[in-house]
């Protein structure tokens, strides 16, 4: 089996890279949310991606099956399971979000999704461990913590248009 390098990306997921016999480097970024990015690196600079394709979790599994499936894909799933205890995501609050302008208490994000907001970041500064009266303002960033499914649900709410 080929050597695959694995790099933890805190707050994002795990990056896996494979050097081909032809000297090309390809990789997969397995996001904590389930999304996969298939990355082709520049031949002259292996730290620079020249092409990237975003795949849903299901699309990633389908592509893996099309490529013949392998223990590497099983390893990727095992690695993602290690991250299930805690996911941290930085989510920009959409201008049209149904939660924009609400306080944390009004948004009830933790009760609705199981994920909590542990910080709010804006151009004016940051609020570590925000209280129930702090507001989710459009354009600001909410630092969301929880299990992957909870963070994914919270991200959808923070980005979903009102209506």
N, C-alpha and C positions, 0 to 999 in steps of 0.2 A: 504494500500500500504506500502511496505517495505521502510525503511529509506535508502536513498542513500546519501552518502556524496559527495560533489563537491569541487574540489580544482582547482583554477586557476593556470595554468602553463605559466607564462609570456613568450612570444615568441614561445610557443609550442601550447597551446590550453587549454583544460580542462580535468581533471581526475575525473571520477566518480567511486566510490567504493560501493560495496554491501556486507554486512556480511550475510551469509546464516544461516539458522536455525542450520545446522550441524557445524557451526563455521568456515567455510571457507570464505575467502575474495576473491571476483572476481572484476575486474574493467575494465573500458574502458577509454583509453586515446583518446580523440577526438582532433586530430591535426587541426590546422587552415587551412591546405592544403586540408582537407577532409578525409585524411587517418584516420583509426581507429585502435588502438591496443587493442586486447582482452588480458587481463592479469589475470593469476591465481597466487595468492600470496602464499608464503610458509606458511604452517600451524603453524610453530614455530616462524616465524618472518614476520608479515604482511607488513613490509616495503621492503621485498625482494621478487621479482618476481621469481617464479620457472618455469614459462612458459609464453610465449607471442606469439601471432599470429598477424601479420600485415594484415589488411584488407583494400581494397579500400573503398571509400565512398559507392559505390553501393553494395559491398559485405557486408558492415556493415548494410545497410538497409535490405538486403535480410536475413541476420542472425536474425535481429530484427523481421522480419515478421515470420520467422520459429519458433521463440521463443514465438510467439503469439502477437507481437506488444504490446506496452503499452504507457501510458502517459510519462514514463521515457524517451522513445526514442523521443517523441515529445519535451520534455524538453531539451534533448540534442540538437536537431535541433534549438530550440529557443536560447539556450545558444551560439551556434555557430553563429547565426545571430547577436548577440550582438557584436561579434568580427569582423564583416564584415567591420567596419569602419577603422580598422587598424590591419595589420598583420606584425610582425617583424620576419624574419627568417635569420639564420646564415647558409650560403651556402658555402661549400668548392668548389672552382673552380677546376673542373676536369682537369687532365693533357691533355686529348684529347679534351677538350671543344673547340668548334669553336670560342669562345670568349677569350680563354687564350692568353695572350700577347697583346691584343688590349687595347687601351685607352678607357676610358668611352665614349668619344666622338665617337670613331670608332665603338664601340659595339652598340651604340644607344639603350641601354637597356630600358630606360624610354619610348622612342618613339615606340619601338617594343612591349613592354609588358604593359606599364603603371606603372611599379614598378620602384622605384629608389634605388640606392645604397647610403646609408647614412654613411657607414664606410667600410674601407678595413683593414683587420687584417692579419699580417704576423708575423713570428718569430722575425723580426727586429723591430716590433712595430705596431702601428695602425695609420691610417689616418682617423680622424673624418671629416666628410663632404668632401669627396674627390672631386677634381676638374676634369674637362673634360680631362686633360692630364695625370691623374693617371691611371695606368695600372691594368688590371685584370690578375694577375699572377697565374699560375697553383699552386695548393697547398695552396694558401691564402684563406682567408674567406671573402666573401662579405656579409655585413649586408644589407639585402634587405627589403624595406618597401613598402606596398601598400595594396590594397584589396586582398583577398585570391586568386582570379583567376589570378590577375596580378603577385603576388609573385610565384604562381605555374608555370606560363609561364616563368618567369625569372629564376626560379630554373632549369627548363628543359633546357633552353639555356646554363646556366652556367655549367651544368653537361653533356650536349649532346656532343657526339663525333663529331669532324669535319668531313665534307664529305657530 
